Amino acid sequence: MLQPKERFIVDKNGQRLGVLLDIEDYQRLLEELEELEAIRAQYGFKTPDAVYLAAAVISGCDVSLTNDHRLDRFSDIAVEVTQP
Protein backbone atom coordinates (compact mmCIF):
# COMPACT_ATOMS: atom_id res chain seq x y z
CA MET A 1 0.00 0.00 0.00
CA LEU A 2 1.02 3.55 -0.60
CA GLN A 3 2.97 5.19 2.23
CA PRO A 4 3.55 8.74 0.97
CA LYS A 5 5.53 11.36 2.85
CA GLU A 6 3.17 13.90 4.31
CA ARG A 7 3.81 17.38 2.93
CA PHE A 8 1.06 19.93 3.15
CA ILE A 9 0.26 23.34 1.77
CA VAL A 10 -0.92 25.46 4.69
CA ASP A 11 -2.37 28.90 5.14
CA LYS A 12 -0.84 31.57 7.38
CA ASN A 13 -2.58 29.97 10.39
CA GLY A 14 -1.18 26.54 9.68
CA GLN A 15 -4.49 25.13 8.45
CA ARG A 16 -3.97 22.43 5.83
CA LEU A 17 -5.19 23.46 2.40
CA GLY A 18 -3.65 20.80 0.18
CA VAL A 19 -1.14 18.02 -0.05
CA LEU A 20 1.95 17.55 -2.22
CA LEU A 21 2.80 14.10 -3.56
CA ASP A 22 5.88 12.86 -5.35
CA ILE A 23 4.95 11.89 -8.90
CA GLU A 24 5.81 8.23 -8.14
CA ASP A 25 3.42 8.25 -5.16
CA TYR A 26 0.74 9.88 -7.28
CA GLN A 27 1.11 7.27 -10.05
CA ARG A 28 1.00 4.41 -7.53
CA LEU A 29 -2.09 5.89 -5.87
CA LEU A 30 -3.81 6.03 -9.27
CA GLU A 31 -2.87 2.40 -9.96
CA GLU A 32 -4.27 1.29 -6.60
CA LEU A 33 -7.50 3.18 -7.22
CA GLU A 34 -7.77 1.56 -10.66
CA GLU A 35 -7.31 -1.88 -9.05
CA LEU A 36 -10.08 -1.06 -6.58
CA GLU A 37 -12.45 0.10 -9.31
CA ALA A 38 -11.69 -2.93 -11.49
CA ILE A 39 -12.55 -5.30 -8.62
CA ARG A 40 -15.73 -3.37 -7.82
CA ALA A 41 -16.85 -3.30 -11.45
CA GLN A 42 -15.89 -6.86 -12.42
CA TYR A 43 -17.43 -8.57 -9.41
CA GLY A 44 -20.17 -6.10 -8.51
CA PHE A 45 -18.92 -5.84 -4.93
CA LYS A 46 -19.88 -2.88 -2.80
CA THR A 47 -17.08 -0.39 -2.25
CA PRO A 48 -16.11 -1.57 1.29
CA ASP A 49 -15.71 -5.16 0.06
CA ALA A 50 -13.73 -4.00 -2.97
CA VAL A 51 -11.46 -1.92 -0.71
CA TYR A 52 -10.84 -4.96 1.50
CA LEU A 53 -10.00 -7.20 -1.46
CA ALA A 54 -7.94 -4.57 -3.30
CA ALA A 55 -5.88 -4.03 -0.14
CA ALA A 56 -5.23 -7.76 0.05
CA VAL A 57 -4.16 -7.94 -3.60
CA ILE A 58 -2.00 -4.81 -3.47
CA SER A 59 -0.34 -5.99 -0.24
CA GLY A 60 0.55 -9.32 -1.84
CA CYS A 61 -1.63 -11.53 0.34
CA ASP A 62 -1.88 -15.17 -0.70
CA VAL A 63 -5.22 -15.75 0.99
CA SER A 64 -8.04 -13.68 2.40
CA LEU A 65 -10.05 -14.87 5.40
CA THR A 66 -13.64 -13.70 5.68
CA ASN A 67 -16.98 -14.80 7.03
CA ASP A 68 -18.75 -13.23 4.03
CA HIS A 69 -19.55 -16.06 1.62
CA ARG A 70 -20.30 -13.54 -1.15
CA LEU A 71 -16.57 -12.80 -1.49
CA ASP A 72 -15.60 -16.38 -2.34
CA ARG A 73 -16.23 -15.74 -6.04
CA PHE A 74 -13.24 -13.39 -6.12
CA SER A 75 -10.51 -15.17 -8.08
CA ASP A 76 -7.44 -12.89 -7.90
CA ILE A 77 -6.36 -14.47 -4.60
CA ALA A 78 -7.61 -17.41 -2.55
CA VAL A 79 -10.58 -16.53 -0.35
CA GLU A 80 -11.37 -18.79 2.59
CA VAL A 81 -14.78 -18.35 4.18
CA THR A 82 -14.83 -19.02 7.92
CA GLN A 83 -17.84 -19.64 10.11
CA PRO A 84 -18.96 -16.64 12.20
C-alpha positions as CSV (number, residue, x, y, z in Angstrom):
1,M,0.0,0.0,0.0
2,L,1.0,3.5,-0.6
3,Q,3.0,5.2,2.2
4,P,3.6,8.7,1.0
5,K,5.5,11.4,2.8
6,E,3.2,13.9,4.3
7,R,3.8,17.4,2.9
8,F,1.1,19.9,3.2
9,I,0.3,23.3,1.8
10,V,-0.9,25.5,4.7
11,D,-2.4,28.9,5.1
12,K,-0.8,31.6,7.4
13,N,-2.6,30.0,10.4
14,G,-1.2,26.5,9.7
15,Q,-4.5,25.1,8.5
16,R,-4.0,22.4,5.8
17,L,-5.2,23.5,2.4
18,G,-3.7,20.8,0.2
19,V,-1.1,18.0,-0.1
20,L,1.9,17.6,-2.2
21,L,2.8,14.1,-3.6
22,D,5.9,12.9,-5.4
23,I,4.9,11.9,-8.9
24,E,5.8,8.2,-8.1
25,D,3.4,8.2,-5.2
26,Y,0.7,9.9,-7.3
27,Q,1.1,7.3,-10.0
28,R,1.0,4.4,-7.5
29,L,-2.1,5.9,-5.9
30,L,-3.8,6.0,-9.3
31,E,-2.9,2.4,-10.0
32,E,-4.3,1.3,-6.6
33,L,-7.5,3.2,-7.2
34,E,-7.8,1.6,-10.7
35,E,-7.3,-1.9,-9.0
36,L,-10.1,-1.1,-6.6
37,E,-12.4,0.1,-9.3
38,A,-11.7,-2.9,-11.5
39,I,-12.6,-5.3,-8.6
40,R,-15.7,-3.4,-7.8
41,A,-16.9,-3.3,-11.4
42,Q,-15.9,-6.9,-12.4
43,Y,-17.4,-8.6,-9.4
44,G,-20.2,-6.1,-8.5
45,F,-18.9,-5.8,-4.9
46,K,-19.9,-2.9,-2.8
47,T,-17.1,-0.4,-2.2
48,P,-16.1,-1.6,1.3
49,D,-15.7,-5.2,0.1
50,A,-13.7,-4.0,-3.0
51,V,-11.5,-1.9,-0.7
52,Y,-10.8,-5.0,1.5
53,L,-10.0,-7.2,-1.5
54,A,-7.9,-4.6,-3.3
55,A,-5.9,-4.0,-0.1
56,A,-5.2,-7.8,0.1
57,V,-4.2,-7.9,-3.6
58,I,-2.0,-4.8,-3.5
59,S,-0.3,-6.0,-0.2
60,G,0.6,-9.3,-1.8
61,C,-1.6,-11.5,0.3
62,D,-1.9,-15.2,-0.7
63,V,-5.2,-15.8,1.0
64,S,-8.0,-13.7,2.4
65,L,-10.1,-14.9,5.4
66,T,-13.6,-13.7,5.7
67,N,-17.0,-14.8,7.0
68,D,-18.7,-13.2,4.0
69,H,-19.6,-16.1,1.6
70,R,-20.3,-13.5,-1.2
71,L,-16.6,-12.8,-1.5
72,D,-15.6,-16.4,-2.3
73,R,-16.2,-15.7,-6.0
74,F,-13.2,-13.4,-6.1
75,S,-10.5,-15.2,-8.1
76,D,-7.4,-12.9,-7.9
77,I,-6.4,-14.5,-4.6
78,A,-7.6,-17.4,-2.5
79,V,-10.6,-16.5,-0.4
80,E,-11.4,-18.8,2.6
81,V,-14.8,-18.4,4.2
82,T,-14.8,-19.0,7.9
83,Q,-17.8,-19.6,10.1
84,P,-19.0,-16.6,12.2
